Amino acid sequence: MLELILWLCVFWPFLFHYFYKEFVEQKKISELEQELPSALLQIASYPPQTPFEKIIEDLSDGNRQVNKEFSKILSSINAGESVGAALDASKRATKSRLFERSLELLSSAYETGADLSNSFKEIAEYALELSSIEKDRKSTLAIQKYTLLAAVFLVPALIAIVFALVAKLDSSSLLLSQFGFGENTELKQSVFLASQGYLVIFCLLVSYFMCVIDGDKKRLGLYAITFLPICAIVFLFFSTKI
């Protein structure tokens, strides 16, 4: 079974690509939401009759993530797309609920001509509060994730050490006769099979808890394919070194 698990390593380049894309996407969203309050306060500071295109143009000026998002909106408008359509397209492309809400307010201000400066200030204050809560939440989740990742290396190593010690038992050992094993090879084989079964169950449990932390249970298979070979490699390494 360990050989079969090790074959899963061939999927690692694809998994690395997937998790790297996820990391980059989450990093963009995090930066966008951190930078959004200042952009919202900037919008709220404009006089009521300020041309909408002027607001978008000012917000697109810069190298921050929020500037890049508004630059895309400005490019769509300059290409002949209506303001409402450009805002809707940006909402669909961005996975940040906070940014979507901000664009909805912008769209409402543009369509009705109403002064929504107070609303933008409230959203900015909410974004600042949410950012603080999110930082605390991410810190807690990071500790939980690192603990699980450490267990992926530590648990197989401990099991491998136990297996290696059992493999060194002499055939005449009292321990073998107490458990009903006539030969050391019988006990060795039993412990080896039990270790493999335990490692599989352990990896599935770790994968499940990682999915719970991420809030996305669809990643269960991805995490399992990642952790199973790691556990197998660690087990083989320590079982041959003792």
Disulfide bonds with the S-S distance in Angstrom:
none
